[in-house]
């Protein structure tokens, strides 16, 4: 976890231990259920863990914040964020049961008590969330259409409630089509690696 340690020197030994277990856990699960490409499994720290933690550089969630990760796949960005923010509550959702089996296995292995999982469509999830996070799941207008009624009105963070998404390419037109205020930043604002050259983080604000 040299990359993670370099960019996040504030991580505790317990957090580093949890993050350090991820490559072995994913390699083991991936041999049974393919949730990460062979190329990416060799670069898990950079392409999945560090990429997910770009959100932690963008915002420091206040304790008690509720975050919904939709289309979580193998657990990204939700699992690294849940490790980084142990005082926040995370719900990880995906409609593909075999992917969520991997997520459940990793959550259990790491004893992540601040994570719950949901198999099925996001529209079926009950409750409200301060933020919805995702990684390249769907065009932003679709994402908002699915989850618009899931965003809590009350604020507990300095940053306005809404959607925080990791995506690639030129997102200005896509974000503009939501009809909402938004902010876009390149992930290379924080991480220098070439992999992040085309990666963006976009925050679409609920109000």
Protein Blocks (a to p, Z undefined) as FASTA:
>chain_A
ZZmmmmmmmbcfklmmmmmmmmmmmmmmmmmmccbdfklmmmmmmmmmmmmmmmmmmpcc
dehiacddehklnopaklmmmmmmmmbccddddfblklmmmmmmmmmmnopakbccdedd
fklpgcddfbdcdehkbcfklmmmmmmmmpcfbdcbfbdcddddddehjfklmmmmnopa
cddddfklmmmbfklmmgccddddfZZ
